[in-house]
Amino acid sequence: MTFDWLDIITTILGLIYIWLEYRAHIALWIVGIIMPALDAVLYWNHGLYGDAGMACYYTLAAFYGLFFWKFKKTRKKKEPLPIVYMPRRQYMPTVLFFLMAWGATYYVLIKWTDSTVPVLDAFTNALSFVGLWALARKYVEQWLFWMIVDAVCTLLYIQKGIPFKALLYGLYVVIAIAGYYKWRGMAKKMRYDY
């Protein structure tokens, strides 16, 4: 078996990223710019075109997350954004966006690529859009989205022969569970509207 060096390098960066995310440390966004840029090449080389596109999105979205965490302050006290629960008014728009993104990504994959896993590739991409948005907003629920994405990606990467990424995403599932409970404990109980 030959190993892809990008698989190994991005896995190491992924471990650093998830550790920083677990700690709610702003440096996660710096790693979040570098790692997906490399992932885009890795996924494209393994025929995961949706994931390659998603990695490009992650790179750009990491700039948004860095800006949001660095400069977005609470209205009242000009403090950094707190970790909070997603407002209930966001549930329906989030579900609708997810379904539209899933459908659109699936269409792109079947129309313009030779993807062998378009349904699951589109699913993980659409839910990743939601997860990254929720992370940028410091919503506790972002961990729930990542638990699902990470579990499905683990299976996809095993199937596609990317073993280190598969192990990383398996570990991500465990860390997402721990992160959910950690962030839940850190969450401010107050209601906060952006």
N, C-alpha and C positions, 0 to 999 in steps of 0.2 A: 504494500500500500504506500503510495506517495502522499506526502503531506503538502498542502498549500500553505506557503508562508503567510499569506494574507489571512488565512483562517486562524493561524496561531497568533499573529500580531493583533488582529481585531478582537480575538478572544481575551487577550491580556488587557487591552484597552476596555473591553466590556466589563471585566472584573473591577477595574478601577472606577468605571462609570457607575456601576450599580452600588458600589460601596459609598461613593459620594452622594448618590441619590438617596440611599438609605439614611445617611446623615443629614440630608437636606442641605448639602453644601453647594454653594454657587459654582464651584469649579467643575461640577458635573457638566455644565454647558460647554466648557472649553474642550473637554474630552468628547462631548457630544457633537462637536464640529468636526473633529479629526476622524474619529472612529467611523462614522457613517460614510464619509467620503471614501475611505478605503473599502468599506463594506460594499459600496456600489459596484466596484470593480469585481470583488469576490463573487457577489451574487450573479452578476451578469455572466461571468465565466462559467457558472454552474446552471444557467438557464432559469434562474429565479428572477425573471424580468420585473415582476411586480415588486419584489423586495429590493431590487436594484433601484427602481424608481422611488421607492419609499426611503431608501438610504439617502438619495439626493434631497428628498423633502426633509428628512431628519437634519441634514447638514444645514439647510436654510432655516428650519424651525429652531435649531439650537441658538441661532443668533437672536431670534425673537424671545426665546426663553431666557437667555442671558440678559437681554435688555429689560424684560419684564421683571425678573428677580432683582436686577440691579437698581432700576429706576422707578418702578411702580411702588408707590407707598400707600398706606392707608389714608383715607380722607381726613380722619380726625387728628391723628397724632404724627403724621409724616414718618411712620415707622415702616420697616420692611413688611412686605406681605406676610400675613400669618398663614399657617397651615389650617385649612378649614374644610368643612364638608361642602360638597357641591349643592348649591341651592336647588330646591325641588323644581323651581321654574325652568331649570336647565335640562331636566330629564327628557322631556318630549323632544325638544329641538336636537338634543344629543343623539337620541335614538333615530330620529329622521335623517340627520346628517350621516350617521353610520350606515344606514340602509342605502341611501343615495350613493355614498362613496363606494360601498361594496359593489353595487350594481355597475357604477361607472368604471371602476377598476376592472371588474370582471369583463366588461365589454371591451375595454382596451386590450386586455390580455388575450381574449379569444380572437379579436379582429386583427391585431397587429403583431402578435408574437406566436411562437410555437410552444408556449407554456404547456407543460403536462399536468400542472396542478392549478388551473386558473381559479377554481372556486375557493380553495383554501388560501392561495396566495392573495387573492383579492380580499378575502375575509380578514386576514391578519393585517393587511395594509390599511383597510378601512378602520379597523379597531385601533390600529396604531395612531392614525390621525387623531382619533378621540383621546387616546391615552396621552399623547404628547401635549395636546391642548390642555388636558386636565392637570398634567404635571406643571406646565407653565403657570397655571392658575393656583398651584399648590393645593389642589383638591385631594383629600384623602382617598377618594374613590379611584384615583388614577391607578392605584395598585391593583384594584380588581380587574381593570381593563388589561393590565400587563400580565396578570396571572393567566388569563385566557390566551392572549397573544403568545406568550412564552411557551405554554404547553403545546399549542398547535405548531409553532415554529420548531420546537424540539423534534417533533415527528417529521416535519418537512425536511429538516436538515439531515436527519438520519437517512431518509429516503433519497436525498440528493447527494449523499456522500460528502458532507461537510461535518466531520466528526467533532472537531473542537467546538464549532459553533453549536452543535447539538448539545454537547455537554454544558456549554455556557448557558444556553437557554433552559436546560433542565435545572441548573443551579438558580437561574433567574426566577423560576417558579417558586422555589423555596424562599428565596430572598424577598420576592414580592409578598408572600404570605407574612413574613416577619416584618417587612416594611409597612404593610397595612396596619398591623397592630401597633407598631412604633408610632406611625403618623397619627393613628387614631388617638393615642395617648397624648400626642403633642398638639392636637387640634384645639383651636380656640372654640369654646362652646357658643360664642356670640354669633349672631347672624351678620354676615358681611356681604354687601352688594358692591359690584364693581361698576 
